């Protein structure tokens, strides 16, 4: 989440704001009643755990970023003859010094024979079955065709194949990590729909930890689900059905909804 103040003050909330509101919602405290220091501490832990869990759900991630530089503004690049690269910032010595994302969606290599007008060449994302199927993993080429992510923690390891023989910049497309709260007072801004979703879903979790009003929970749970579903509805990737052009045998394709012919391979 962006940590820059928004122009609309309604969109700015601190961890303390969310915790106090969630405790009132679940009936753990009354209107105007102060929140104790221990309640704030427990509430901040639960809030950050919830946001960390959301970061692992694609439909709760509001954007996939295009990243070409690391956290020190150093360009991400392959090195000729090197196949494996660590991604993360746990040690500070990783090849790609970035906060480890929950998922790396895509990757590309930037290439031009002259290096003056590079083009972006998408790489295939290999899973463990694809990687196992590559018999000779030490094959070399000017450019790699794909990359295997071992999903390691605290650092991922990205293995490029064929092993690149040239140093070329790359672009990574990770899920945008949700910003966690480092303190109780800093106000953060949120994309539309997130503030309400955080407030009501936090109330459910705090209601399980603090004595509250059980009669309020059915309504809170319904509103919490609605707010999550609202976020998911506009974050979910658009699914496109495709067909291999080789199977079309030169025939044009058709739109199953309109009945009109189309020469594109996407429906």
Buried (B, 14 or more C-beta within 10 A) or exposed (E): BEEEEBEEEEBBBBBBBBBBBBBBBBBBBEEEEEBEEEBBEBBBEBBBEBBEEBBEBBBBBBEBBEBBBBEEEEEBBBEEEEBEBBBBBEEEEBBBBBEBBBBBBBBBBBBEEEEEEBEBBEBEBBEEEEBEEBEEEEEBEEBBBBBBBBEEEEBBBBBBBBBBEBEBBBBBBBBBBBBBBEEBEBBBBBBEBBBBBBBBBBBBBBBEBBEBEEEBBEEBBEBBBEBBEBBBEEBEEEEEEEEEEEEEEEEEBEEEEEEEEEEEBEE
